[in-house]
Amino acid sequence: MVNETPPQHRNRPSKSAAYGALARVYLSMNNYSNAEVYADSSLLLYNKLIDYNSVSQTSNTPFNGVNDEILFSANQIVAFGRLTSNSTSSVYSCDSNLIKSYENNDLRKTLFFRNTNGKFIVKRGYGRAGLYPFTGLATDEVYLIKAECAARRNDIDEALIYLNKLLVNRYRAGTFIPVTTGTATETIMKILEERRKELILRGVRWGDIKRLNVIEPTIALTRTVGNEMYQILPNSPRYALPIPNDEIVMSGIEQNER
């Protein structure tokens, strides 16, 4: 029998996690009506949020493994450690503009990142204390899916209810001022901004870039390595990940255009 709510061991399935996964998939397809249906279904069964005031600001593993927001626990595969792991030897650093987007009383900046000589690296521990980032499902993501879907059907009030329920748990106690917006477009932009700030290295940004560029092709990825600049333009076939070679051999299907 499948649990309706997350079991004690969060690497086991539950209905709330399955509904959350469906909400994520439908959002990636820009199918907002179905994404909202499954976000509602997930939150109806399980909707706990952590008050970040109760989490250590100084620890390098602030969440200490499994936490109350997790619907299903999963982590990135063990590969490319210096580029993707939350290790002191990591060579990556987060975008400085993203770091600047956190307000002074937003606890996520110190909970999510450690500042190493001006290089901000994501701390470990949201899903478990391992080196590789959490890529599972959690209620904070489902709240943001619900908020975005409500805004896209022009229900600003409901969208802000879910967004503010999340954010009040992210700010220093007594400092949070509820978000207000004038139009659905403003609300959507605010929710998308919070997705970037909340779902750090959670395996969803690539999908967000793809789906948002379908609506309005404005996001280009640019990276400089040494003296070389590399860029992926909106809606480039390079956003499609390659199908594994063994699958191509066994099935005979055509490789994705890249």
Secondary structure, 3 states (H helix, E strand, C coil): CCECCCCCCCCCCEHHHHHHHHHHHHHHCCCHHHHHHHHHHHHHHCCCCCCHHHCCCCCCCCCCCCCCCEEECCECCCCCHHHHCCCCCCCCCCCHHHHHCCCCCECHHHHHEEEECCEEEECCCCCCCCCCCECCEEHHHHHHHHHHHHHHCCCHHHHHHHHHHHHCCCECCCCCCCCCCCCHHHHHHHHHHHHHHHCCCCCCHHHHHHHHHHHCCCCCEEEEECCEEEEECCCCHHHCCCCCHHHHHHHCCCCCCC
